[in-house]
Amino acid sequence: MTDFMDLLNRTDYGRRWQVAQEAFDARDYLGAAAELEGILTQQPDAGHSLGAVRLLLARSYYHSAQLHRAEQAARDLLRDEPTNGYAALLLGRSLQRQSRHDEAKPFLALAQIWDVA
């Protein structure tokens, strides 16, 4: 398994990560998502070591109103990192925005317990 910091030290990954962060900060969520998807496509075996990439991807999907993609990305992240409070919050809010309030409640409660909400 590849360590996230090892990936960032590779020129292409570090550049793509920086571009994705800058795009996200500039509210270019589609551009950020494209860069992040590229990182994940190039390194599919990295798994949970790319948690930061996967979280920013889920956030990019959420902020660009790609709610089904945000939901799936948050679920995938929670599967690998079950105590990731921000992923739980993101999943809960994605479900809320899809009017799936009952499904959202347990994830929002977890986020509140973890003091993320």
C-alpha positions in Angstrom: 0.0 0.0 0.0 1.2 3.5 -0.8 1.5 6.1 1.8 -0.2 9.4 1.1 2.9 11.5 1.9 4.9 9.2 -0.5 2.4 10.0 -3.2 2.6 13.8 -2.6 6.3 13.6 -2.9 5.9 12.3 -6.5 5.8 15.4 -8.7 2.6 14.6 -10.5 0.6 13.7 -7.4 1.8 16.7 -5.5 1.0 19.0 -8.3 -2.5 17.5 -8.8 -3.2 17.7 -5.1 -2.1 21.3 -5.0 -4.2 22.1 -8.1 -7.2 20.4 -6.6 -6.9 22.3 -3.3 -6.5 25.6 -5.1 -9.6 24.8 -7.3 -11.6 23.9 -4.2 -10.5 27.1 -2.4 -11.5 29.1 -5.5 -14.9 27.3 -5.4 -14.2 25.5 -8.7 -15.6 22.3 -7.3 -15.9 20.6 -10.7 -12.2 21.3 -11.4 -11.2 20.1 -8.0 -13.2 16.9 -8.5 -11.6 16.3 -11.9 -8.1 16.5 -10.4 -9.0 14.3 -7.4 -10.6 11.7 -9.6 -7.4 11.7 -11.6 -5.3 11.0 -8.5 -7.5 8.1 -7.5 -7.5 6.7 -11.0 -3.7 6.8 -11.2 -3.3 5.1 -7.8 -6.3 2.7 -7.4 -4.4 0.4 -5.1 -3.7 3.1 -2.5 -7.0 2.4 -0.7 -7.5 4.2 2.6 -4.2 5.9 2.5 -5.8 8.4 0.2 -8.4 9.5 2.8 -7.6 13.2 2.4 -8.0 12.9 -1.3 -11.3 11.0 -1.0 -12.7 13.4 1.6 -11.9 16.5 -0.6 -13.5 14.7 -3.5 -16.7 14.0 -1.5 -16.7 17.7 -0.4 -16.2 18.8 -4.1 -19.2 16.6 -5.2 -21.3 18.0 -2.3 -20.6 21.6 -3.1 -21.2 21.1 -6.8 -24.6 19.5 -6.0 -23.5 16.0 -7.2 -25.3 14.6 -4.2 -25.4 10.9 -5.2 -21.7 11.0 -5.9 -21.1 12.9 -2.6 -23.1 10.3 -0.8 -21.2 7.4 -2.3 -17.8 9.0 -1.8 -18.7 9.6 1.9 -20.0 6.1 2.4 -16.8 4.7 0.8 -14.7 6.8 3.1 -16.7 5.8 6.2 -16.3 2.1 5.3 -12.5 2.5 5.4 -12.5 5.2 8.2 -15.5 4.5 10.4 -14.6 7.3 12.9 -14.2 10.0 10.3 -16.7 12.5 11.7 -16.5 14.9 8.8 -17.4 12.1 6.4 -20.4 11.2 8.6 -21.5 14.9 8.5 -21.0 15.1 4.8 -23.0 11.9 4.3 -25.8 13.1 6.6 -26.1 16.5 4.8 -26.0 14.8 1.4 -28.9 12.6 2.4 -30.7 15.6 3.8 -30.4 17.6 0.5 -31.9 14.6 -1.2 -34.9 14.7 1.2 -33.8 11.5 2.8 -34.0 12.9 6.3 -34.6 9.6 8.2 -31.5 8.1 6.6 -29.5 11.2 7.5 -30.3 11.2 11.2 -27.8 8.5 12.4 -24.9 10.0 10.5 -25.7 13.6 11.7 -25.9 12.2 15.3 -22.5 10.5 14.8 -21.0 13.8 13.6 -22.4 15.6 16.6 -21.0 13.0 19.0 -17.6 13.5 17.3 -18.1 17.2 17.7 -18.0 17.9 14.0 -21.5 19.2 13.4 
